[in-house]
Amino acid sequence: MKIQTFDCAFDAILEPEEAKIMRYRSDMMIRIVEIIEKNNWGQDEAIEKLKTNKQTFDFLMNGEIDNLSNDLLEKLVASLG
């Protein structure tokens, strides 16, 4: 039995195109969280900077990728400049 290895967990469980989209979404989430942490923003300040609400902020900070669409993540990134 040959052991398969993957660069990303998404590659192991999803079709190639869907895995690519999920990697893109997770990269955006990681970058947003890194900016929040780098700037030491508290919850209220981050929500204001992201122009979003607490629920979206919680999804983001808890890594709930299925609750954040590509469009929403792109808007969050854009709101950070």
C-alpha positions, -999 to +999 in steps of 0.1 A: +000+000+000+014+034-011+011+062+014-001+095-001+011+128+012-005+162+006+006+198+009-026+208+026-055+189+043-079+204+018-060+185-010-066+152+009-104+156+012-116+178-017-115+179-054-086+200-067-106+231-077-125+231-044-093+226-025-078+256-043-107+278-032-105+266+004-068+274+005-075+309-008-102+314+018-080+301+046-051+323+035-073+354+036-085+344+071-050+339+084-039+373+070-068+391+086-062+375+120-024+383+117-032+420+111-056+421+140-030+404+163+000+425+150-019+457+157-031+445+191-067+454+183-093+444+208-126+430+196-144+463+194-116+480+175-112+451+151-149+450+144-148+487+136-117+484+114-132+455+095-166+472+092-183+440+103-203+426+133-195+405+163-208+373+148-185+376+117-156+386+139-162+355+161-164+332+130-131+347+118-112+344+151-125+309+157-114+297+122-150+289+111-142+289+074-176+275+064-194+305+078-174+330+058-179+334+020-152+344-004-170+377-010-172+385+027-135+376+033-125+398+003-146+427+018-129+423+051-094+423+035-104+454+015-116+472+046-081+469+060-066+488+031 
